[in-house]
Amino acid sequence: MKKRPKFAIIYAPLIRQHLRVIAPKYYTLIRDAIELHLSTEPDVETRNRAPLKRPGIFGATWKIRFGPDNRFRVLYKINMEAHQVGILAIGEKDGERLMIGGEEIES
């Protein structure tokens, strides 16, 4: 079985603002989850990773959920030609509310 090369993870500039409203104790968890799940096969659908039915906020086409009670969401876009994953938004889900950068987002 041929091993696929790793994808480069590219963070949008807005990610810093998104992280400011998330407790710093989760930063390592978020970074590690992104690296683990999106650096290889970011285009493979799993229980916690799925394509969006329609392009989402920030132009995202995929989402992944992880963390305690699957509270964190990362919205991303894949560039297969450049072998890159663009992280477009990081948010926190609380019940039915998705908060990104301190603002509630329609999900």
Helices and strands as residue ranges (DSSP letters): E 8-11, H 15-20, G 24-26, H 27-38, E 49-51, G 57-59, E 62-66, G 68-70, E 72-79, E 84-94, E 97-100, E 103-105
